[in-house]
Amino acid sequence: MANDKTPVSADPASWSPETQLVHGGVMRSQFGETSEALFLTQGFVYNSAEQAEARFKNEDPGFQYSRFSNPTVSMFEERLRLLEGAEVCRAAATGMAAVTASLLCFLKAGDHIVAARAMFGSCRYIVETLCPRFGISMTLIDGRDIENWQAALRPNTRGFFFETPANPTLDVVDIAAVSALGREHGIITVVDNVFATPMQQRPLAYGADVVVYSATKHIDGQGRCLGGAVLCSEKFLTDHLQDFIRQTGPSLSPFNAWVMLKSLETLPIRVRAQTETAARVADGLAGMTGISRVIYCGRADHPQADIIKKQMTGGGQMIAFEVEGGKEAAFKLQNALKIIKISNNLGDSKSIITHPPTTTHYRIGPEARAELGITDGMLRLSIGLENADDLAADLEAAVKAARTS
Ligand SMILES: *Cc1c(COP(=O)(O)O)cnc(C)c1O
């Protein structure tokens, strides 16, 4: 609602997030369509040979080829950019394409990267396996303690990378502290902000240089398309990212961009509803016999509640919990669920449960799991848009079923 004191500005940067996500970035065609158009085209026709020349010399600002840019993809990028408050946004085909581009675009042989070891398996592969193959050394640390970041520094450290909250243990990294340390030493800090979503955490405002998303998660939010995004400064784009994306081609399909563009319109409503339900479900789980531990960023008993309070504006919709009885009980619990689905995605409108030790974190092995605190009884729950009472009842019955027989 517009208030009396501030006249509504035509500048989208001055709008509230909800308004930016409905109207931000719109580029209407000559038909004046209400809903954003899907430009499913690889290329663009030039009016003359002179115009083609001017486009390729960057003297004419129009589109050239959808690997570089496309009107639907540009609308998606601009909408997300406004929300994040970043100087620029570049879309990518998947979250992993975004993570890979954000790191490999600026790291080179001889450089060193420090990363928090609690992270998504594929992100861990990029840092632990892929980077060293190209002469980029790495150190994995427990990112919860700022002293570990300091201790891992080397003269050639060029990048910091972390996920916060991390998958699946919901460990948190102090964005401001790590980014400040990075800045002091000329290090670029890249934050994977998937779990918090741009609605509940703004890493750039806390000093991070680059933010990456898997748009596959909350941004689509309805389990349909893969997508990703990198948000950064103009300088990072020109110095590093622009050419990397343009020439290596991890580009987002215009169709997927259109789905995500429309999904952004409902992101605030979905994240708010899922967070409210998650808070209720987490409290319910904490009171159940047979559940030994509940980790939720919105609960006061989260081990890093002080940092969460500082940098997050909501508890999110991810819950990790431990069932007594290890793998056997965790399997029984999952198999007894009627509404919550067994799958490995997250941020979906459908509630989803995963057993990390046998799925997403199977490959890292028992030692790495123990180091991360991923026990055999741990389950990861992504809360969807279903009725909170239905979800609570589904879980209660499943926890009971895991304890009997
Ligand atoms: C899913 C996920 C990714 C990878 O995203 P894709 O779209 O599946 O490639 C990266 N980081 C985190 C934290 C994720 O949850």
The ligand as an SDF file (V2000), in Angstrom:
LIG
                    3D

 15 15  0  0  0  0  0  0  0  0999 V2000
   20.7120  -27.9100   -5.4030 C   0  0  0  0  0  0  0  0  0  0  0  0
   21.8430  -27.1230   -4.9470 C   0  0  0  0  0  0  0  0  0  0  0  0
   22.8540  -26.7630   -5.8510 C   0  0  0  0  0  0  0  0  0  0  0  0
   22.8780  -27.2100   -7.2830 C   0  0  0  0  0  0  0  0  0  0  0  0
   21.7820  -26.7930   -8.0130 O   0  0  0  0  0  0  0  0  0  0  0  0
   21.2530  -27.5280   -9.3550 P   0  0  0  0  0  0  0  0  0  0  0  0
   20.2330  -26.5920   -9.8870 O   0  0  0  0  0  0  0  0  0  0  0  0
   20.7100  -28.8610   -8.9310 O   0  0  0  0  0  0  0  0  0  0  0  0
   22.4340  -27.6910  -10.2560 O   0  0  0  0  0  0  0  0  0  0  0  0
   23.9000  -25.9850   -5.3530 C   0  0  0  0  0  0  0  0  0  0  0  0
   23.9340  -25.6010   -4.0700 N   0  0  0  0  0  0  0  0  0  0  0  0
   22.9750  -25.9300   -3.1740 C   0  0  0  0  0  0  0  0  0  0  0  0
   23.0660  -25.4670   -1.7760 C   0  0  0  0  0  0  0  0  0  0  0  0
   21.8900  -26.7070   -3.5850 C   0  0  0  0  0  0  0  0  0  0  0  0
   20.9390  -27.0450   -2.7060 O   0  0  0  0  0  0  0  0  0  0  0  0
  1  2  1  0
  2  3  1  0
  2 14  2  0
  3  4  1  0
  3 10  2  0
  4  5  1  0
  5  6  1  0
  6  7  2  0
  6  8  1  0
  6  9  1  0
 10 11  1  0
 11 12  2  0
 12 13  1  0
 12 14  1  0
 14 15  1  0
M  END
$$$$
